[in-house]
Amino acid sequence: MSPPEIDAAVHQQLGALDAKMDRVLADQDQARADRKQQYSKLENLERRLDDVDRKSEDLKSQLVQVKTTTAEIDRWKERFLGMRMLIVFIAAAFGASAATFGKWLAIKFGWTG
């Protein structure tokens, strides 16, 4: 049999080892919980990123539609400007013709001296 001091020292060392093992196991449990939380956050981030990508694609398609509509509006604007210029030219030509015809009539009928 071993002396009681050796038994006490062995028991003390075993108790210290047991406490260290408990701390190691607790650290492992905490690390496992932390990794689980990180993976959960990462999955949420990936889902949000997928949503952002989807919304970005939707915005791109809407932007293409808006650009097409804007280009067509610009074409119509140019056409209306051209029509307005043509109308102004025709009105000016008509006015000049009417003035010339009126002057000719006035001279013909002797209304002017």
C-alpha positions as CSV (number, residue, x, y, z in Angstrom):
1,M,0.0,0.0,0.0
2,S,1.1,3.5,-0.7
3,P,1.4,6.1,1.9
4,P,-1.5,8.5,2.4
5,E,0.5,11.5,1.3
6,I,1.0,9.9,-2.2
7,D,-2.7,9.0,-2.3
8,A,-3.6,12.6,-1.5
9,A,-1.1,14.0,-4.0
10,V,-2.4,11.6,-6.7
11,H,-6.0,12.6,-5.9
12,Q,-5.1,16.3,-6.0
13,Q,-3.4,15.9,-9.4
14,L,-6.4,13.9,-10.7
15,G,-8.7,16.6,-9.4
16,A,-6.6,19.3,-11.2
17,L,-6.6,17.2,-14.4
18,D,-10.3,16.7,-14.1
19,A,-10.9,20.5,-13.7
20,K,-8.6,21.1,-16.7
21,M,-10.6,18.6,-18.8
22,D,-13.8,20.2,-17.7
23,R,-12.5,23.6,-18.9
24,V,-11.3,22.1,-22.2
25,L,-14.7,20.5,-22.7
26,A,-16.5,23.7,-21.8
27,D,-14.3,25.6,-24.3
28,Q,-15.1,23.1,-27.0
29,D,-18.8,23.5,-26.3
30,Q,-18.5,27.3,-26.4
31,A,-16.5,27.1,-29.7
32,R,-19.2,24.7,-31.1
33,A,-21.9,27.2,-30.1
34,D,-19.9,30.1,-31.5
35,R,-19.4,28.3,-34.8
36,K,-23.1,27.4,-35.0
37,Q,-24.0,31.1,-34.5
38,Q,-21.4,32.1,-37.1
39,Y,-22.8,29.6,-39.6
40,S,-26.3,30.9,-38.9
41,K,-25.3,34.5,-39.5
42,L,-23.5,33.4,-42.7
43,E,-26.6,31.7,-44.0
44,N,-28.7,34.8,-43.2
45,L,-26.1,36.9,-45.0
46,E,-26.1,34.6,-48.0
47,R,-29.9,34.8,-48.2
48,R,-29.8,38.6,-48.0
49,L,-27.1,38.7,-50.7
50,D,-29.3,36.5,-52.9
51,D,-32.2,38.8,-52.3
52,V,-30.0,41.8,-53.2
53,D,-28.8,40.0,-56.4
54,R,-32.4,39.2,-57.4
55,K,-33.6,42.8,-56.7
56,S,-30.6,44.1,-58.7
57,E,-31.5,41.9,-61.7
58,D,-35.1,43.2,-61.4
59,L,-33.9,46.8,-61.4
60,K,-31.7,46.1,-64.4
61,S,-34.6,44.8,-66.4
62,Q,-36.8,47.7,-65.3
63,L,-34.0,50.1,-66.3
64,V,-33.8,48.6,-69.7
65,Q,-37.5,49.1,-70.1
66,V,-37.2,52.7,-68.9
67,K,-34.4,53.3,-71.3
68,T,-36.4,51.9,-74.2
69,T,-39.4,54.1,-73.2
70,T,-37.2,57.2,-72.8
71,A,-35.6,56.6,-76.2
72,E,-39.1,56.4,-77.8
73,I,-40.2,59.5,-76.0
74,D,-37.1,61.3,-77.3
75,R,-37.9,60.2,-80.9
76,W,-41.5,61.5,-80.6
77,K,-40.1,64.8,-79.1
78,E,-37.9,65.2,-82.1
79,R,-40.8,64.5,-84.5
80,F,-43.0,67.0,-82.7
81,L,-40.2,69.6,-82.9
82,G,-39.9,68.9,-86.7
83,M,-43.7,69.2,-87.1
84,R,-43.8,72.5,-85.2
85,M,-41.0,73.9,-87.3
86,L,-42.9,72.8,-90.5
87,I,-46.1,74.4,-89.2
88,V,-44.3,77.6,-88.4
89,F,-42.7,77.6,-91.9
90,I,-46.1,76.9,-93.5
91,A,-47.8,79.6,-91.4
92,A,-45.0,82.1,-92.3
93,A,-45.3,81.2,-96.0
94,F,-49.1,81.5,-95.8
95,G,-48.8,84.9,-94.0
96,A,-46.3,86.2,-96.5
97,S,-48.5,84.9,-99.4
98,A,-51.6,86.5,-97.8
99,A,-49.7,89.8,-97.3
100,T,-48.4,89.7,-100.8
101,F,-51.9,88.9,-102.2
102,G,-53.4,91.6,-100.1
103,K,-50.9,94.1,-101.3
104,W,-51.5,93.0,-104.9
105,L,-55.3,93.4,-104.4
106,A,-54.8,96.9,-102.8
107,I,-52.6,98.0,-105.8
108,K,-55.0,96.4,-108.3
109,F,-58.1,98.1,-106.9
110,G,-56.3,101.3,-106.2
111,W,-56.7,101.3,-102.5
112,T,-53.2,102.5,-101.9
113,G,-51.6,105.5,-103.5
